[in-house]
Structure formats: structure tokens, C-alpha cells
Amino acid sequence: MTTITASMVAELRGKTDAPMMECKRALTEAAGDMVKAEELLRVKLGSKAGKAASRVTAEGVVASCIDGNVGALLEVNCETDFVTKNDSFLALAKAAAELIAKHNPADVAALGALAYAQDNFGPTLEDVRKGLIGKIGENMTFRRFKRIDSGAKVANYLHGTRIGVLVEFEGDETAAKDVAMHVAAMKPVALTSADVPAELIARERSVATAKADEDRKVAEATGKPVQSDEIVIKRIEGGVQKYLKEVSLFNQPFVKNDKATVEQMLKTAGTTVKSFALYVVGEGIEKKVDDFAAEVAAQVAAAKQTA
């Protein structure tokens, strides 16, 4: 049987804002699987369990570079927030983004092989990275990057150092920058509903179906009217369609004027957005969560053995 620790409960509660005991029950039912436990909470608690689902815990920065009609976006990770304020670390991230824009490396390994010197380290970017690891005393990695070079214009937006956006567009630059800011705030997953990945749609339909089943069980147990299968199916598909509108950029209400959608704003501005890229530091990375109580207990036990 999987042991559900206090730190696991705290992590799930931080992600979902769900009550502590509900988090513990979900983790127990999911045998400690954090992703499955989140889904179980969404089924039982609905939208209340999704308020903080996008929170991330890994540290690092997002850097960006625009060089003519070429745009680059890069995520560089480190172990602690302290290092994200280190001048050498920030210089490394900035330089790496510039190298991506100028040289179009095929992958992270090719990026590391590019010529670069900093802080008396070199002659490659990878040599500088390794040198700074020794100097600062903390691991750091180039996690991922995106480069846009299609001949269209490119706009970028950085929200501090933790969120970065690239927008490929034709038309008005101010409108494109507004879209980049909107993407950072609203975090769409695709341009249109048709572009939303199938696995995300399947997951949303699965959650909606499970929620409908849960509601039916509650109705049967309390003697309330049970909805027909046709109504339930329409309700599930209605929920999926609502989700698609919420996560597709063109369908989202524009952050600067929620009376219009992003698509309507762009039409008024005579601007076409062809694609976008969004990086949030640590997205999808699980950071080790220390179980403080267990650590103290282990230290006490070790002290007793040596006494």
C-alpha cells in the first residue's frame, strides 16, 4: 500500500486549492499518483479543484531574443530561486537566446556546442554552463527552446523572467504585442478549437463523463430526478465545447477589452496571428518536495542509534 505523506497532501492542495482531507482521499484512491489524484478531485469537486492547477515549482528563467524577423524563446532551469537573480546565470540565458536566433541550432546539444565565452569559461556555451555550475555551486540546464523564422514578423513578451511568449504575425506590431501579453495572462493551448491536441480533448471528455456519473450516483442515492442519457451526453459535449473555447486563443475574450474576442480584436487591427509559443518556467517538471517531518524523525532515530 502506498504511503500518503503530509508533503504529498500539501503539494496536491497547493495545486488544486481542494480541502486537505479531500486531497488525502484522492491520493489514497490514486495510490499516490498525483496526476490521477488531480483528475479525481476535478470529478468530485468540479472547477474548485482547478484554480491552482497551473502552478509550477521548478526554478529558472525564460529568455527571448528578436533578431529582425527571427524570434527565439528559451527556458533555462536551475535548482533554487536564488540563482535566478545571479548576474552570470542571467547573462548565460540571454546569450543562449541570442545564439539560438542567430545560428538555428538543431537541439539543446547543438546549442551547447556553439562558440561562446563568459566569466573566463569557454570556448563553447556548454563549457560556460559547466564552469558556472562549479562557480555558483548549483546545477543548471538548457531545457527547451523555440525558434521562429518563417519570413513573417515576430513579437515577444516576457512577464518577469518566468513567462515568455513569441507571436508570429502579419500586420500591426502593437496588436501582436498585445496578443503576446494576452497569451502570457490567459495561457491558451492552441490558436483555434480545431488545433487543440486530441489528448487534451480526450482528458476533458473523460473528466466530464466521470463527473456526470458521479452526479447520477448522488441523484440516485438522494432520490432526486436522474437525467436521461441524451441530456447527459449533451451536457458532456457542451462541457467539452466550453473547454475548447476557453483554451483556444482566437475564442478567448481579449484581456484589454473582454467585450471582444482576440479574433475580433485582430480583425479590427488588420492583423493575422499565424502561431504562438508560450513557456512557463518549470511547466511539467516535478520538483522534489522534502518531507520535513520524516526528515526530522529520521535524524532523531539516527541520533538514538549513535547515542
Buried (B, 14 or more C-beta within 10 A) or exposed (E): EEEBBEBBBBBBBBBBBBBEEBBBBBBBBBEBBBEBBBBBBBBBBEEBBBEEEEBBBBBBBBBBBBBEEBBBBBBBBBBEEEBBEBEBBBBBBBBBBBBBBEBEBEEBEEBBBBEBBBBEBBEBBBBBBBBBBEBBEBEBBBBBBBBBBEEBBBBBBBBEBBBBBBBBBEBBEEBBBBBBBBBBBBBBBBBBBEBBEEEBBEBBBEBBBBBBEBBBEEEEEEEEEBBEEEEBEEBBEEBBEEBBBBBBBBBBBBBEEEEBBBBBBBEEBEBBBBBBBBBBBBBEBEEEEEBEEEEEEEEEEEEEEEE
